[in-house]
Amino acid sequence: MRVLYDPEPRATDEIFSPVDLAELRSRYEVTEWQGQARDTFYAQHLPQTDILISQQAMGADRLAKAPNLRAIFNVETNFLPNVDYAECFRRGVHVLAPGAVFAAPVAEMALGMALSLARNIHGEHAAFLQGQEKWLFEGNKQSELLAGSTVGIIGFGDLGRSLFRLLAPFNCRVQVYDPWLPPGHLKRLGVEPVEFDTLMAGNRFVFVMATITTNNAGMIDARALDLMQPGAMLLLMSRAAAADFQALTAAAASGRIRVATDVFPVEPIPKDDPIRRVPNMLFSPHRAGALTFALREIGTRVLEDMDLIARRLPPVACRRAEPETVAMMRSMPVSATPTGEEG
């Protein structure tokens, strides 16, 4: 198969191990974009392309130049609104994204941040450095256990399911809100399906793991936050656009809830941004998914699905765009942030 390879904003050594890169170049006829004018480059090479590895725009005009195209791999890992998905579906062109590679790293970070919120690990560490630590019971007056507690997960895709697996030893009751999954399906996965308001009101820990769509942007607003129990913990791990940050920081500053976030509306946050002084918030600079392990798995999964496609089999390692949902997705491109949108 002939491959047109243009991974920007990813770098090749980020997403392919030396072994996987050697396999890509030895098994396939690869034409690599090397900085030339893209319109000219694509016009020249799309007619011979079977597989496209790129997050660049693929509207009807470019797709028309690629009569042999069988799959588009977006190694940026999001389904961006720059592809004519309807035309791809009509022609049977797979549009694929290996975003699941970030699920385990983000879930581990979410678990670690939840434990820190519950036991104020970060707060007492900072106090200790300043000689203001509280010893023994004095330092645990507002602490609680994750073990045996109640957990709500908003969004039960790759991130939510990875977190659920990590929670197993803690013997928590786990409720899930995900309108894209039927209640019976969620029950078979071992969780309790509930409505959004029930989840917000009924759990000590609330993890926001949902991708952003046209329906859920800003769902964590003042009304939703007011539903939470006093002292409950909210962890924003997927997309900043899920929350009204003004309402989120106000709720944390009031002391009524505790908040952790790995994502922000603007990244990087300006040095003088008032959010840096908000109490009861635990911050992570969008690093939950940014691990070499996760990035290198992108290349591995792409190769796995390329092999299946070459053998006329359906891809399974990457997520396929679905006609019913892809038009609703509103992820921010990796190039718009310094650390990416992988969480």
C-alpha positions, -999 to +999 in steps of 0.1 A: +000+000+000+011+036-006+011+059+024+011+096+025+026+106+058+021+141+074+019+137+112+022+174+121+018+187+149+030+153+161+067+145+155+077+112+141+100+103+170+071+110+194+046+086+179+068+058+164+094+038+182+125+031+160+113-005+155+078+006+145+091+033+122+114+008+105+084-015+100+063+014+085+090+022+060+099-013+051+064-027+047+048+003+029+057+027+002+058+059+023+058+095+009+066+119+037+057+156+038+088+176+045+077+212+047+067+220+011+035+237+002+008+213+013-017+220-015+009+212-041+022+182-022-013+167-016-024+173-052+007+155-065+005+125-042-032+119-032-040+102-065-016+073-056-025+072-019-041+042-002-035+053+034-033+089+047-016+096+081-025+132+087-047+156+106-048+181+077-081+192+061-097+166+039-126+183+023-145+171-008-119+186-031-090+167-017-109+135-013-118+137-050-081+136-057-077+104-038-097+077-057-077+048-040-080+061-004-089+034+021-082+050+054-073+083+071-054+080+104-055+112+125-024+107+148-033+140+165-060+116+180-091+137+177-119+137+152-117+172+140-144+190+119-120+194+090-129+162+072-158+156+048-170+126+069-202+121+048-181+116+017-157+092+036-187+072+048-202+072+013-170+058-002-162+034+026-130+053+037-122+046+074-114+077+095-095+065+125-080+081+156-058+062+182-070+084+211-074+054+234-037+053+240-041+081+265-068+063+286-045+045+311-022+075+318-051+099+323-069+074+345-039+069+367-034+107+371-071+110+379-068+084+406-037+101+421-053+135+421-085+121+438-064+106+466-046+139+470-079+158+472-093+134+497-063+134+520-049+169+511-015+154+503-006+184+481-018+209+507+001+195+536+032+191+514+031+228+507+025+236+543+054+214+554+078+233+531+067+265+549+069+251+584+031+253+588+022+216+587-005+201+610+005+168+626-015+136+631-053+141+636-050+179+633-039+175+597-068+152+588-099+170+600-113+173+565-098+141+551-118+111+539-113+078+522-118+069+486-122+033+497-158+025+502-169+059+490-193+069+462-179+078+427-196+093+397-180+092+362-193+115+335-185+098+302-178+061+300-156+059+269-119+049+270-110+073+299-140+064+321-135+027+316-098+028+324-106+047+356-133+022+365-108-006+363-084+012+386-112+018+412-119-019+416-097-024+447-114+006+465-148-011+466-166+021+456-202+024+444-198+037+409-225+056+390-221+067+354-238+093+333-233+088+295-262+096+272-245+077+243-247+044+261-279+026+271-286+018+307-285-020+301-251-017+284-237+002+314-251-023+338-235-051+319-202-032+323-207-033+361-217+003+368-250+020+378-264+043+351-279+075+364-291+109+351-267+138+353-283+156+383-284+124+403-247+118+397-237+153+406-258+152+438-251+116+449-213+112+449-183+123+470-160+120+439-171+132+405-148+125+376-154+144+343-140+121+316-163+130+286-152+142+253-167+175+242-197+175+219-223+201+208-245+189+236-223+189+267-200+219+264-202+239+297-223+212+314-203+217+347-219+250+354-230+268+386-263+249+387-246+216+384-219+225+410-246+236+434-260+200+433-227+186+448-225+176+484-205+199+508-168+189+506-173+167+476-146+165+450-147+172+413-119+162+389-118+176+354-096+153+334-109+153+298-116+187+283-117+222+297-147+231+276-168+207+298-168+233+326-177+269+332-144+278+347-157+310+364-183+289+382-158+261+389-133+284+405-160+303+425-173+270+439-137+260+449-129+294+464-160+293+485-147+262+502-179+242+495-162+217+472-127+206+463-116+207+426-087+192+406-081+200+370-056+189+343-070+211+316-077+248+312-096+271+288-064+288+277-030+270+278-005+279+291-022+298+319-007+333+322+016+337+352-006+364+367-039+346+361-061+347+393-068+310+390-034+304+405-045+318+438-078+299+441-079+278+473-092+242+473-080+235+438-053+210+427-037+219+394-019+198+368-005+216+336-022+193+311+002+165+315-020+135+325-017+118+291+016+133+279+038+102+284+063+087+259+046+054+265+012+067+253+026+086+223+046+057+210+015+035+212+000+057+185+024+043+160+019+008+172-019+010+168-017+026+134+005-002+122-019-028+136-048-014+118-028-008+086-021-045+085-058-053+089-068-029+062-041-044+039-057-078+044-092-064+037-102-067+074-119-040+095-096-019+118-099-026+155-069-009+173-080+027+166-114+043+171-135+046+139-155+078+132-192+070+134-218+088+112-242+092+142-217+109+165-187+124+147-205+155+136-212+164+173-175+162+185-158+194+193-123+186+205-096+213+204-067+205+180-034+196+196-017+224+178-039+249+197-022+240+230+014+235+239+009+201+255-019+187+234-055+177+240-047+142+252-055+151+288 
